[in-house]
Amino acid sequence: MRGTIHETRPGVWRLRVVVGYRPDGQPRQASRTVRGTQRVAETELAKFVTQAESGDTPMVGTMTLGAYLEKWMEHVRAHRQPDTTRNYAVKCRRFRAELGRVRLDKLRVHQLDEVYRRWMAGGMAPSTLRGYHAVLSAAMSQAVKWGLVPRSVAPLATLPTVDSRRMTVPDVDTVRLLVKESEQFDPVLSAAIMLAALTGCRRGELLGLRWSDVDRDRMVLHVERSVKREEEGRALRVGPTKTHQNRRVSLDPVTLAVIDTHLERAKGWAADALVTLDADGYILTEDPTGTTPMAPDTLTHRFSRLAGRSGLRSLRFHDLRHSVATTLLGAGYDLAIVAGRLGHRDPTITLRVYAHALEERDRQAAVTLGQLMAPAAPAAS
């Protein structure tokens, strides 16, 4: 089996190989674009021909968007966390229902615009639509990398404007109210709220904490895992953190007291159930032995019910994390310190998400500069 190379522009090469024949005898071809020298292109062509001979190369000329999205989801499952994979799968199903029969190389911008217009007319929020588009855009970008299409049409689609809304940030009094309301009827939720408001950990990270993660000598909490729901079914999965990086969160006497109080409660529940508490069990769990973690959606639902009873229906558990970030940034703590506590790999993410928290510091800076540059008072005669 042979292939061909064509330089479409300097340093950009179009590779083609025959992957089969139509009923009329005409060849079906697969194409791929590579960048580099001619030697690089020839090496890639040899690999391309080998793939075609083994039947591992999709027929670009007949592959539909629906078939491609299924193939792309296999790639996503191998590289993304379960929560992300589940989110992508939902969005891909809707795209397959709308445009699944369209050939991948024949997808046009006006088709996307028409689908988006109908979704908006049906009540889809602009921010939601942009979320769907982001997934399709990622899929099409990968198709370009794989050489399945020469370019992505996604960047050309018409997207609605999203009104920026200020995030909900609970103040200290609100957090104390939630803790007090949950202490009697749901002490596990009460401990979860306090730990979220004191550490800034994500929901899954909190549920992945074990008693052995508490280092009392160094006064740090080791955040090394996260509890997630698998894409399919109801099984839970304990895996790495969102950024695949372990981190240490400093503890203070108040946070350590919360953990110790909850440990005594857990020992009491185990004794009442006539079981032994696992010394390395999960901290936040309904299992008296501590060996089974709580499901993330269970914690979310219980917090939502608590917020509703407290007249705070719009408040989410994740907003406790926002409270940590805005409080620390507003108090003047270094951006890198806050990013590290939150588990952001790049401090610019923290800055972009929580830029509003710096407004008060900016006003204080204005006052300081004004005082420095104010005209000196005239000397008394």
C-alpha positions in Angstrom: 0.0 0.0 0.0 1.4 3.4 -1.0 0.7 6.9 0.1 1.3 10.4 -1.2 2.8 13.6 0.2 1.8 17.1 -0.9 3.2 20.3 0.6 0.2 22.6 1.0 2.4 25.5 2.2 6.0 25.7 3.5 6.5 23.2 6.3 2.9 21.9 6.1 2.3 18.5 4.4 -0.9 16.7 3.4 -0.5 12.9 3.6 -2.9 10.5 1.9 -3.3 6.8 1.9 -5.8 4.4 0.3 -7.8 2.6 3.0 -10.3 0.8 0.8 -12.4 0.9 -2.3 -16.0 1.9 -3.1 -18.4 -0.5 -4.9 -17.5 1.3 -8.2 -13.8 0.6 -7.7 -12.8 4.1 -6.8 -10.4 4.3 -3.9 -11.3 5.6 -0.4 -8.6 7.8 1.0 -7.7 8.9 4.5 -5.7 12.1 4.9 -3.6 13.6 7.6 -1.8 16.9 8.0 1.7 17.1 9.6 4.2 20.0 10.1 7.9 19.9 9.8 10.6 18.9 7.3 10.1 16.6 4.3 11.9 13.9 6.2 9.4 14.3 9.1 6.6 14.0 6.6 8.0 10.9 5.1 8.4 9.3 8.5 4.8 10.1 9.4 3.6 8.8 6.0 5.3 5.4 6.7 3.5 5.2 10.1 0.2 6.3 8.4 0.6 3.5 5.8 1.2 0.9 8.5 -1.9 2.0 10.4 -3.9 1.8 7.2 -2.7 -1.7 6.4 -3.6 -2.8 9.9 -7.1 -1.3 9.6 -6.5 1.2 12.4 -7.1 4.3 10.3 -10.6 5.7 10.1 -12.0 6.5 6.7 -12.2 10.2 6.8 -14.3 10.3 3.7 -17.2 8.4 5.4 -16.7 9.0 9.1 -19.7 10.8 10.7 -19.5 13.3 13.5 -21.4 10.8 15.7 -18.9 8.0 15.0 -16.0 10.4 15.6 -17.4 11.7 18.9 -17.6 8.1 20.1 -14.0 7.5 19.2 -13.0 10.8 20.8 -14.7 9.8 24.1 -12.5 6.7 24.3 -9.6 9.1 24.2 -11.2 11.3 26.9 -11.8 8.4 29.2 -8.1 7.5 29.1 -7.0 11.0 30.0 -9.7 12.7 32.0 -11.2 12.4 35.5 -14.6 10.6 35.8 -16.5 13.8 36.5 -15.1 15.4 33.4 -15.7 12.3 31.3 -19.3 12.1 32.5 -19.9 15.8 31.7 -18.4 15.4 28.2 -20.4 12.2 27.5 -23.7 14.0 28.2 -22.9 16.8 25.9 -21.6 14.5 23.1 -24.9 12.6 23.2 -26.8 15.7 22.5 -24.5 16.6 19.6 -24.9 13.1 18.2 -28.6 13.5 18.3 -28.5 16.7 16.4 -25.6 16.3 14.0 -24.5 12.7 14.3 -25.2 11.8 10.7 -23.2 14.7 9.3 -19.9 13.6 7.8 -17.0 14.9 9.9 -15.3 16.6 7.0 -18.6 18.1 5.8 -19.5 19.8 9.1 -20.1 23.5 8.5 -20.4 26.6 10.6 -24.0 27.4 9.6 -25.1 23.9 10.9 -23.7 24.7 14.3 -25.3 28.1 14.3 -28.7 26.6 13.5 -28.4 24.0 16.3 -27.3 26.7 18.8 -30.2 29.0 17.7 -32.7 26.2 18.3 -31.2 25.4 21.7 -31.4 29.0 22.8 -35.0 29.3 21.6 -35.7 26.2 23.6 -34.5 27.9 26.8 -30.9 26.8 27.1 -28.9 29.4 29.1 -26.0 31.2 27.2 -23.5 29.9 29.7 -24.8 26.3 29.3 -24.6 26.6 25.5 -21.0 27.8 25.8 -20.2 24.7 27.9 -21.6 22.5 25.1 -19.6 24.4 22.5 -16.4 24.1 24.5 -16.7 20.3 24.4 -17.3 20.2 20.7 -14.4 22.6 20.2 -12.1 20.3 22.1 -13.3 17.3 20.1 -12.7 19.1 16.8 -9.3 20.3 17.9 -8.3 16.7 18.5 -9.6 15.8 15.1 -7.2 18.3 13.5 -4.3 16.9 15.6 -5.2 13.4 14.4 -5.3 14.6 10.8 -9.0 13.8 10.3 -9.9 17.3 9.2 -7.7 20.1 8.0 -9.2 22.7 10.3 -11.9 23.0 13.0 -15.1 24.9 12.3 -15.9 25.4 16.0 -14.0 28.8 16.4 -16.2 30.3 13.7 -19.5 29.5 15.3 -21.7 32.3 16.7 -22.0 32.2 20.5 -24.3 34.1 22.8 -22.9 36.7 25.2 -22.9 35.6 28.8 -23.5 38.2 31.5 -20.9 38.0 34.1 -22.4 37.3 37.5 -20.7 37.8 40.8 -20.1 34.5 42.5 -21.9 33.7 45.8 -19.4 34.0 48.7 -20.8 33.1 52.2 -19.5 35.3 55.0 -18.3 34.0 58.4 -21.7 34.5 60.0 -23.4 32.4 57.3 -20.9 29.6 57.7 -21.3 29.6 61.4 -25.1 29.5 61.0 -24.8 26.4 58.7 -22.5 24.6 61.1 -24.8 25.3 64.1 -27.9 24.2 62.1 -26.3 20.9 61.1 -24.5 20.0 64.4 -27.4 18.3 66.0 -29.1 16.4 63.1 -26.1 15.8 60.7 -22.7 16.1 62.5 -20.9 14.6 59.5 -22.2 17.5 57.3 -21.3 19.9 60.1 -17.7 18.7 60.1 -17.5 18.8 56.3 -18.7 22.4 56.3 -16.0 23.4 58.8 -13.2 21.6 57.0 -14.3 23.1 53.7 -14.3 26.6 55.1 -11.0 26.2 56.9 -9.0 24.3 54.3 -10.4 25.3 50.9 -10.4 21.7 49.7 -12.6 20.6 46.9 -15.6 18.4 47.7 -14.1 15.2 46.4 -10.8 15.9 48.2 -12.6 16.3 51.5 -14.3 13.0 51.1 -11.0 11.4 50.2 -9.3 12.4 53.5 -8.3 9.6 55.8 -7.3 9.9 59.5 -3.7 9.1 58.5 -3.6 12.3 56.4 -3.6 14.4 59.5 0.0 15.1 60.6 -0.4 16.5 64.1 3.4 16.9 64.6 3.8 19.1 61.6 0.3 20.6 61.8 -0.5 19.8 58.1 -3.1 17.9 56.2 -2.0 15.7 53.3 -4.4 16.1 50.4 -3.6 13.1 48.1 -6.8 11.7 46.7 -10.4 12.5 45.6 -13.6 10.6 45.6 -15.6 10.7 42.3 -18.5 9.0 40.7 -17.7 6.7 37.8 -19.0 7.8 34.4 -21.4 4.8 34.1 -23.3 3.2 36.9 -23.3 4.2 40.6 -19.8 3.0 41.6 -17.4 5.3 43.4 -13.8 5.7 42.4 -11.0 7.0 44.7 -8.3 8.5 42.5 -5.9 11.4 42.3 -6.8 15.0 42.9 -8.2 17.1 40.1 -4.7 18.4 39.2 -3.1 15.0 39.8 -0.8 16.7 42.4 -0.6 16.0 46.1 -0.4 19.0 48.4 -0.1 19.9 52.1 -2.5 22.2 53.7 -1.4 23.9 57.0 -3.6 23.3 60.0 -4.3 25.6 63.0 -5.5 24.6 66.4 -9.1 25.3 65.5 -9.1 23.0 62.5 -7.3 20.3 64.4 -9.9 20.6 67.2 -12.7 20.1 64.6 -10.9 16.9 63.4 -10.3 15.6 66.9 -13.9 16.3 67.9 -15.2 14.4 64.9 -12.8 11.5 65.6 -14.3 11.1 69.1 -17.8 11.1 67.5 -16.7 8.5 64.9 -15.3 6.2 67.7 -18.6 6.5 69.5 -20.6 5.6 66.4 -18.4 2.5 65.8 -18.9 1.4 69.4 -22.6 1.8 69.1 -22.6 -0.3 65.9 -20.4 -3.0 67.7 -17.7 -2.5 65.0 -14.1 -1.3 65.0 -13.2 2.1 63.5 -10.5 1.7 60.9 -7.5 3.7 62.0 -6.9 4.6 58.4 -10.5 5.1 57.5 -12.2 8.0 55.8 -12.9 11.0 58.0 -16.2 12.1 56.4 -18.3 9.0 56.0 -21.5 7.3 57.2 -19.8 3.9 57.5 -19.1 3.3 61.2 -16.0 1.4 60.3 -14.8 4.2 58.1 -13.8 1.9 55.2 -16.3 3.3 52.7 -16.3 6.9 51.6 -19.3 9.1 51.2 -20.6 9.8 47.7 -20.0 13.3 46.5 -23.6 13.8 45.4 -24.8 12.6 48.8 -22.8 15.5 50.4 -24.2 17.9 47.9 -27.8 16.9 48.4 -27.5 17.1 52.2 -25.9 20.5 52.0 -28.6 21.8 49.6 -31.3 20.7 51.9 -29.6 22.5 54.8 -29.1 25.6 52.8 -32.8 25.6 51.8 -34.0 25.2 55.4 -31.7 28.1 56.3 -33.1 30.4 53.7 -30.0 30.2 51.5 -31.3 28.2 48.5 -28.8 29.6 46.0 -25.8 28.6 48.2 -23.7 25.6 47.0 -21.2 23.5 48.9 -18.5 24.7 46.4 -19.2 28.3 47.6 -17.4 27.5 50.8 -14.2 27.2 48.8 -14.9 30.6 47.3 -15.2 32.0 50.8 -11.7 30.7 51.6 -10.1 32.3 48.5 -11.8 35.7 48.8 -11.2 35.9 52.5 -7.5 35.2 52.2 -6.9 37.4 49.1 -8.9 40.3 50.7 -6.7 40.0 53.8 -3.6 40.5 51.8 -2.2 37.0 51.6 0.2 36.3 48.7 -1.5 34.9 45.6 0.9 31.9 45.5 -0.1 31.0 49.0 -3.8 31.1 48.3 -3.3 29.1 45.0 -1.4 26.5 46.8 -4.0 26.1 49.5 -6.8 25.7 46.9 -4.7 23.3 44.8 -4.5 25.5 41.7 -1.6 24.3 39.6 -1.2 27.8 38.2 -1.7 31.0 40.4 -3.0 32.8 37.3 -6.1 30.6 37.6 -6.7 31.9 41.1 -6.2 35.5 39.9 -8.6 35.1 37.1 -11.4 33.4 39.1 -11.0 35.6 42.2 -10.0 39.0 40.7 -13.0 40.6 42.5 -11.5 39.8 45.9 -8.6 42.2 45.1 -10.9 45.2 44.7 -10.7 46.1 48.4 -7.0 45.9 48.4 -7.0 48.1 45.3 -9.0 50.7 47.2 -6.6 50.5 50.1 -3.7 51.0 47.6 -5.4 54.1 46.2 -5.6 55.6 49.7 -2.0 54.8 50.4 -0.8 56.4 47.1 -3.0 59.4 47.7 -1.6 60.0 51.1 2.0 59.7 49.8 1.4 62.2 46.9 -0.8 64.7 48.8 0.6 68.2 48.9 2.6 68.9 52.1 0.8 71.1 54.6 2.3 74.6 54.7 4.7 75.2 57.5 3.4 77.3 60.4 4.8 80.8 60.4 
